[in-house]
Amino acid sequence: MREILKILILVAMGLVIACCQGCSDDEPKTPISITAITNYTLDDHEIVNEAKLGQTLRVVGTGLGSLKAVYVNGQLVTGINKCYLTDYQLLLKLPTSIKLEDEMDDLTYLNSIRFVGTYNECIYSIRIYR
């Protein structure tokens, strides 16, 4: 009986070690890459090159699951709902409080949305207006 118990314990330990080896952290990391920003409506997924403050946009790309922050015109967007975030898309509502050209001190990030992730950051140029 003791021999069977020893064998079962050894088999269980072997399974645990095998499972842990499959969970390595060496998997490739996907950097953020934006392929398109479209309207967010049920019938219109047309790529947009301008967006109005308060508008909801659908961001399409890869690596979005590693997203840490989003900046519009250089200003941090808070309140991004993780329920609307996958590795391939994000629903983003442009806050109405974002400053535009005439209100900004530094124009470095004017008309851009900057996506900051764990592995990189990506800037998408888009005209933003009120």
N, C-alpha and C positions, 0 to 999 in steps of 0.2 A: 504494500500500500504506500509506503514511504517512497519507494522508487517511482511510482506513478506520479506522486505529488511533485517530486523533484523534476521529472520530465516535463510536467505541465508548467511548472514555474519557468524552466529554461525556454520552453516554446513561447510562453507569454513574453518573456524578456526579449527574445529574438524578434517577435512581432513589433514590440514597442520600438526597438532600435531601428528596424526596417522602416516603420512609419515615420519616425523622426528624420531619417535620412531623406525621405521624399519631400520634407517640408523645409528644404534649404532656402536660405535668403539669397541664393545665387540666380534667381529668376530674373530675366531681363526687365529693366525699368523702362516704362514708356514715358518719354517726355511729352509735354503738352504741345500739340500742333493743331492749329485752327484751320479748317478747310473752308468753312463758310459761316456766315451769320445770316439768318433768314428771319422773315416775319414769323411770329408765332400765332397762327390761326389754323383752324382745322382744314381749310381749303387753300391756303396760300403759303407755300414754302419757297417763295421767290427770294433769291439772294438780294440783300439790301446793301447799299453803299452809303446810306445815311439813316439816322435814327433820331427820333424825337424823345426828349426827356419824358419819362413816364411810360414809354413804350416797352412792351415785353418782347424780347428777342429769343430766338432759338440759336444757340451756339453749337456748331457741329465740328467735331474733330476727334483727336485721340489723346489719351493720357489725362483727360479731364478728372478722372478719379483721384489724381494726386493734387488737385487744386487746393491751394491754401488761402489765396486772396485774389480779388479782382479790383482793378483800379480803372475808373473812367475819367478821362482828362486828368490823370494823375491823382485822383481822389479816391480813397478807399470806399468800396461799396460794402455796406454791412447788411446783414439779414438775408444772406443767400440761403435758400432752403435746400438742404442736402437731399430732400425727397425728390427734387427736380434735377439731380445731378447724377450722371452715370459716367462711365469711362469715355463715352462717345458723344454725349450731348449735355447741355446745360440750358435751363430756362433762366433768363436774366432780365429783370425789370430795371430799366435805367431810372435811378432816383431823380426826382424833380429838383432836388437840392444841389445837384452837380453844377459847379461853376463853369461858365462858358468863357470864350476868349476875352471879352471885355472885363471880366471879373477876376481873371487869373493873373498871378504875379509871375509864374514860371510857365512858359508856353511849350516846354519840352515835350509834354505828353498831350498836347492839344489834339482833339479829334482822334483819339485812340482808346482802345480798351486793352489793358495789360492784364494778362493771366499769369499769376505766379503759382508755380507748383513745387512739389518736393524736389524735382530733378532739374527744372529749368523754368524760364519764363518766356512768354510769347506775347508779342504786341500785334494787334490787329487794327489797321487804320480804317476809320469810318467817320464820316462827318456827323457831328452831334449838334443838334439845334433845339431851341425852345419851342 
